[in-house]
Amino acid sequence: MRLAKYLTGATVVLMASACFNIDSYLTIKGPDDVDYRVVISTPSETAFLIKAIEDSLGKFDRTETTVRNDTTYLTAEVSGIPIDSLTEFGFMVEKLDGNTYRIWQENSTEDTTGQNDEILTGILKDYRMTLTVVVENGKVLEHNANEVKGNTYFWKTTLDRVNSFSPSITIRFQKTGSGNLLLITGILVLAIGAGIILFMKSRK
């Protein structure tokens, strides 16, 4: 949302650009294993914006700028972080119990859309923001995604509607403790042993 505020202030620059898209990807594998990636794209004539944005992405582990078909792409990503660390990247994280987390992004109380400026609103509606969340391990209890495909959740909006863009997901993780693993292993060993004994008896 901070990025959206920055872009809203750059009205003249945005007017010169055919498109400016922000696509975010969040992959949740467990409470201590989360990947986050952001891809920002803009036409070559406004590629200087990428440099300004890149300087503010110090919290990411890796950033890369590429150019394809007259479009400049800035990719920033971080991998294997604890779910609580998402607060450093604009998310809110609440631990509801030992196994359940709620992740969301707050609505801004500041008017960043220029609701009284029809020209600005008309410009910003052409700029896309999306968030894609993949839950690889865990059960989603609630969400307000625009679209769901299997374990993938999609939020889509445009920059003139960032005030109403508030992705929210509550997830419960099913942890397998070492005690359960030992119990399962023990049962398997006993079953194999019993099978061998029965086989040997049948040969006599």
Secondary structure, DSSP 8 states (H G I E B T S, - for coil): -HHHHHHHH-HHHHHH-S--EEEEEEEEEETTEEEEEEEEEEEGGGTHHHHHHHTT-TTSSEEEEEEETTEEEEEEEEEEE-GGGGGGGT-EEEEEETTEEEEE----SS--S-TT-HHHHHHHTTSEEEEEEEESSSEEEEE--SEEETTEEEEEEEGGGGGG---EEEEE-----HHHHHHHHHHHHHHHHHHHHHHHHHH-
